[in-house]
Amino acid sequence: MAKVTLRNSFLQIYKETTDYSYQNFGRLCVQRFDESLQAIINRLCKHPLSSPREPLLKRFHRPYHSAIIKENWKIIYRYDEANDLVIFVDLWDMRRSPRYLIRQFKRKL
């Protein structure tokens, strides 16, 4: 079973997202978001390559995968086979422009 680690860039966006959701939509919204995230983590622990490769990031030197959480969010992660480690790199709001997302992603690497 693979282990999951969360990078600081992912944690920062996750905290901002849940704080905003809590203030504007309430505790139940954040609870459902957390449950969806936990379900994805459980799935990726068992099957790390079950999500497709992210087509917007195919030019990068490492293969990045994406998993959709709720309708508007996408988790960007990579799988380190040597260490059996799933690394959550970024959390994307899919309502944004793809060019903006790639530009922000490059800054985080």
C-alpha positions as CSV (number, residue, x, y, z in Angstrom):
1,M,0.0,0.0,0.0
2,A,1.3,3.4,-1.0
3,K,1.7,6.2,1.5
4,V,0.3,9.7,0.7
5,T,2.2,12.9,1.5
6,L,0.9,16.4,1.1
7,R,3.2,19.2,-0.1
8,N,3.0,22.6,1.5
9,S,1.6,24.1,-1.7
10,F,-1.3,21.7,-1.7
11,L,-1.9,22.3,2.0
12,Q,-2.0,26.0,1.6
13,I,-4.6,26.0,-1.2
14,Y,-6.6,23.3,0.7
15,K,-6.7,25.5,3.8
16,E,-7.7,28.6,1.8
17,T,-10.4,26.6,0.0
18,T,-11.9,25.1,3.2
19,D,-11.8,28.4,5.1
20,Y,-13.6,30.2,2.3
21,S,-16.2,27.3,2.0
22,Y,-16.8,27.3,5.8
23,Q,-17.4,31.1,5.9
24,N,-19.7,31.2,2.8
25,F,-21.4,27.7,2.7
26,G,-21.0,26.3,6.2
27,R,-19.6,23.3,8.1
28,L,-21.5,20.7,6.1
29,C,-19.9,21.8,2.8
30,V,-16.4,21.5,4.3
31,Q,-17.3,18.1,5.8
32,R,-18.4,16.8,2.4
33,F,-15.2,18.1,0.8
34,D,-13.1,16.4,3.4
35,E,-15.0,13.1,3.0
36,S,-14.4,13.3,-0.8
37,L,-10.7,14.0,-0.2
38,Q,-10.4,11.1,2.2
39,A,-12.1,8.7,-0.3
40,I,-9.6,9.7,-3.0
41,I,-6.7,9.2,-0.5
42,N,-7.9,5.8,0.3
43,R,-8.3,4.8,-3.3
44,L,-4.8,6.1,-4.2
45,C,-3.2,4.2,-1.4
46,K,-4.5,1.0,-2.9
47,H,-4.2,1.9,-6.6
48,P,-1.8,4.9,-7.1
49,L,-2.1,5.0,-10.9
50,S,-5.9,4.7,-11.0
51,S,-6.4,8.3,-12.0
52,P,-5.4,9.4,-15.6
53,R,-2.4,11.5,-16.4
54,E,-3.1,15.2,-16.5
55,P,-3.0,16.3,-20.2
56,L,-2.1,19.9,-19.4
57,L,1.1,18.7,-17.7
58,K,2.3,16.1,-20.2
59,R,5.3,18.2,-21.1
60,F,6.8,18.1,-17.6
61,H,9.7,15.8,-16.8
62,R,7.6,13.8,-14.3
63,P,4.2,12.2,-15.0
64,Y,1.5,14.0,-13.1
65,H,-1.9,12.6,-12.5
66,S,-5.2,14.2,-11.6
67,A,-8.2,13.2,-9.5
68,I,-11.4,15.2,-9.5
69,I,-12.8,16.1,-6.1
70,K,-16.3,17.5,-6.1
71,E,-17.2,18.9,-9.5
72,N,-14.9,22.0,-9.6
73,W,-11.6,20.8,-8.0
74,K,-8.8,18.7,-9.3
75,I,-6.0,17.2,-7.2
76,I,-2.7,17.1,-9.0
77,Y,-0.3,14.4,-7.8
78,R,2.6,12.3,-8.8
79,Y,3.6,8.7,-7.9
80,D,7.1,7.8,-6.8
81,E,7.4,4.1,-7.6
82,A,10.8,3.7,-6.0
83,N,9.5,4.8,-2.6
84,D,5.8,3.7,-3.1
85,L,4.7,7.3,-2.4
86,V,1.8,9.4,-3.7
87,I,2.7,13.1,-3.5
88,F,-0.1,15.6,-3.6
89,V,1.4,18.6,-5.4
90,D,-1.5,21.0,-6.1
91,L,-5.2,21.6,-5.9
92,W,-6.8,23.2,-9.0
93,D,-10.0,25.1,-9.4
94,M,-11.1,23.9,-12.8
95,R,-13.2,27.0,-13.4
96,R,-10.0,28.9,-14.1
97,S,-8.1,29.3,-17.3
98,P,-5.8,26.4,-18.2
99,R,-3.0,28.8,-19.0
100,Y,-3.3,30.4,-15.6
101,L,-3.2,27.0,-13.9
102,I,-0.1,25.9,-15.7
103,R,1.6,29.2,-15.0
104,Q,0.8,28.9,-11.3
105,F,1.9,25.3,-11.3
106,K,5.3,26.2,-12.7
107,R,5.9,28.7,-9.9
108,K,5.3,26.0,-7.3
109,L,7.9,23.5,-8.7
